């Protein structure tokens, strides 16, 4: 009987630990860092907090190992890059105008400072591609 009681208490503790993880440790993941870039136009920042949300018109979402989001934006627009996958990704212009690393479940931003058409890909998963046109 004593062993059964101990087993019940252990099961109860395990069930409590396996629930929704709202502990401070879950919110303290280190922010993603931008990949090294030789350009001076990259202005990416990482924001893993729930603050203000960008317009969905200005959001590149990475999910299911694919990019989705706007294909046309304006100079001065800030794009939010959201990684909904369980693996890290980059959002990298073929000409390296931007090169943003985004960890699993993290968000980063990039502000366009020049007009043009920018084919992009993920450095870690090169089959992930897209193109964004920035209008001046």
Buried (B, 14 or more C-beta within 10 A) or exposed (E): EEEEEEEEEEEEEEEEEEEEEEEEEEEEEEEBEBBEBEEEBBBBBBBBEEEEEBEEEBBBBBEEEBBEBBEEBEEEBBBBBBBBBEEBBBBBBEEEBBBBBBBBEBBBBBBBBEEBEBEBBBBEBEEBEBBBEBEE
